[in-house]
């Protein structure tokens, strides 16, 4: 009897050991975000890049959920540029693309579906080490591509640090 019980126990242990290990599904999600200081630096560097061109702009940095982290308006930038920069940043992060890549969507139904979307040049995503951190939108230049250059300059000011994460 003892031999049968011992054999059964060893057999069951062997079967358990042979079973593939099932890992529990993750209970949390880690979300990559830049700090407020980094968001402010990106926004200010974008303003400075456009200021060097003689263009006063507004810049908005949003996190990966599209929530504003930092927003600045140069002294003489048009007040409307604040809301436009926010919409550009929000759209870029929601579609994970820079604004100039989204202009085609402006012709479809998407702009009518969501208030707060801006399918136009002037925004870039904030990425590094394979992670999406958010986006920056810029408004105030006479051409959206100039806005986008200034947005890219803001991100470039911290890109090396983002790539090290």
C-alpha positions as CSV (number, residue, x, y, z in Angstrom):
1,X,0.0,0.0,0.0
2,X,2.8,2.4,0.9
3,X,4.5,1.5,-2.3
4,X,1.4,2.4,-4.4
5,X,0.9,5.7,-2.5
6,X,4.6,6.6,-3.0
7,X,4.5,5.7,-6.7
8,X,1.3,7.7,-7.2
9,X,2.8,10.7,-5.4
10,X,6.0,10.6,-7.4
11,X,4.0,10.2,-10.6
12,X,1.8,13.2,-9.8
13,X,4.8,15.3,-8.9
14,X,6.4,14.3,-12.2
15,X,3.3,15.3,-14.1
16,X,3.1,18.6,-12.3
17,X,6.7,19.3,-13.0
18,X,6.2,18.4,-16.7
19,X,3.3,20.8,-17.0
20,X,4.1,24.1,-18.7
21,X,4.3,27.0,-16.2
22,X,1.3,29.3,-16.6
23,X,2.1,32.9,-15.8
24,X,-0.5,35.1,-14.3
25,X,-1.7,37.9,-16.5
26,X,-0.1,41.3,-15.6
27,X,-2.3,43.2,-13.1
28,X,-0.8,46.6,-13.8
29,X,0.4,48.5,-16.8
30,X,3.4,50.8,-16.7
31,X,2.9,54.0,-18.6
32,X,5.9,56.0,-19.9
33,X,5.6,59.7,-19.2
34,X,8.0,62.6,-19.3
35,X,8.2,64.7,-16.2
36,X,6.7,68.2,-16.0
37,X,10.3,69.7,-16.2
38,X,10.9,67.8,-19.5
39,X,7.5,68.8,-20.9
40,X,8.2,72.4,-20.0
41,X,11.7,72.2,-21.7
42,X,10.2,70.7,-24.9
43,X,7.6,73.5,-25.0
44,X,10.0,76.3,-24.3
45,X,12.6,75.0,-26.8
46,X,9.9,74.9,-29.5
47,X,9.0,78.6,-28.7
48,X,12.7,79.5,-28.8
49,X,13.1,77.8,-32.2
50,X,10.3,79.7,-33.7
51,X,11.4,82.9,-32.0
52,X,14.7,82.6,-33.8
53,X,12.7,82.7,-37.0
54,X,10.9,85.8,-35.8
55,X,7.7,83.9,-35.2
56,X,5.7,84.1,-32.0
57,X,3.9,80.8,-31.4
58,X,2.1,78.7,-28.8
59,X,3.2,75.2,-27.9
60,X,1.3,72.4,-26.0
61,X,2.8,69.2,-24.8
62,X,0.4,66.4,-24.0
63,X,1.0,63.0,-22.4
64,X,0.2,59.7,-24.2
65,X,-3.5,60.1,-23.2
66,X,-3.7,63.5,-24.8
67,X,-3.9,65.4,-21.5
68,X,-2.0,68.7,-21.4
69,X,1.2,68.6,-19.4
70,X,2.6,71.9,-20.5
71,X,1.3,74.9,-22.5
72,X,3.0,78.1,-23.3
73,X,2.2,81.1,-25.5
74,X,4.9,83.5,-26.6
75,X,4.3,87.1,-25.7
76,X,2.7,88.2,-29.0
77,X,1.4,84.9,-30.3
78,X,-2.2,85.0,-31.2
79,X,-4.5,83.8,-28.4
80,X,-6.2,81.3,-30.8
81,X,-2.8,79.6,-31.2
82,X,-3.2,78.1,-27.7
83,X,-6.2,76.0,-28.6
84,X,-4.9,75.1,-32.0
85,X,-1.6,73.9,-30.6
86,X,-3.5,71.7,-28.1
87,X,-5.6,70.2,-30.9
88,X,-2.5,69.5,-33.0
89,X,-0.8,67.7,-30.1
90,X,-3.9,65.7,-29.1
91,X,-4.4,64.5,-32.7
92,X,-0.7,63.6,-33.1
93,X,-0.7,61.4,-30.0
94,X,-4.1,59.8,-30.7
95,X,-2.9,58.8,-34.2
96,X,0.8,58.3,-33.3
97,X,1.9,60.4,-36.2
98,X,3.2,63.9,-36.9
99,X,0.7,66.4,-38.2
100,X,2.0,66.6,-41.7
101,X,1.3,62.8,-42.1
102,X,-2.4,63.3,-41.1
103,X,-3.5,66.0,-43.5
104,X,-5.1,63.4,-45.7
105,X,-7.5,62.5,-42.9
106,X,-8.9,66.1,-42.9
107,X,-10.8,65.2,-46.1
108,X,-12.7,62.4,-44.6
109,X,-15.3,62.0,-41.9
110,X,-12.8,62.0,-38.9
111,X,-12.8,65.8,-38.4
112,X,-16.6,65.7,-38.0
113,X,-16.5,62.9,-35.4
114,X,-14.3,64.5,-32.7
115,X,-14.1,68.0,-31.5
116,X,-10.5,68.7,-30.6
117,X,-8.9,67.1,-33.6
118,X,-6.7,69.0,-36.0
119,X,-5.4,67.1,-39.0
120,X,-2.7,69.6,-40.1
121,X,1.0,70.1,-40.0
122,X,2.5,71.4,-36.8
123,X,2.9,68.5,-34.4
124,X,5.2,65.6,-33.6
125,X,5.1,62.7,-31.3
126,X,7.5,62.5,-28.3
127,X,9.2,59.1,-28.5
128,X,12.3,57.4,-27.3
129,X,13.6,53.8,-26.6
130,X,10.5,52.4,-28.4
131,X,8.1,54.2,-26.1
132,X,5.5,56.8,-26.9
133,X,5.5,59.5,-24.3
134,X,3.2,62.1,-25.8
135,X,3.2,64.8,-28.4
136,X,3.8,68.5,-28.9
137,X,1.7,70.8,-31.1
138,X,2.7,74.2,-32.2
139,X,0.6,77.0,-33.7
140,X,1.3,80.6,-34.8
141,X,3.6,80.3,-37.8
142,X,2.1,81.3,-41.2
143,X,2.8,77.7,-42.4
144,X,2.1,74.5,-40.5
145,X,5.4,73.0,-41.7
146,X,7.3,75.8,-39.9
147,X,5.2,75.0,-36.8
148,X,6.3,71.4,-37.2
149,X,9.9,72.3,-37.5
150,X,9.7,74.2,-34.2
151,X,7.9,71.3,-32.5
152,X,10.6,68.9,-33.7
153,X,13.3,71.2,-32.3
154,X,11.6,71.1,-28.9
155,X,11.7,67.3,-28.9
156,X,15.2,67.3,-30.3
157,X,16.3,69.2,-27.2
158,X,15.6,66.1,-25.0
159,X,15.9,63.3,-27.6
160,X,19.2,61.9,-26.4
161,X,17.8,61.6,-22.8
162,X,14.6,59.9,-24.1
163,X,16.6,57.4,-26.1
164,X,18.6,56.4,-22.9
165,X,15.5,55.4,-21.0
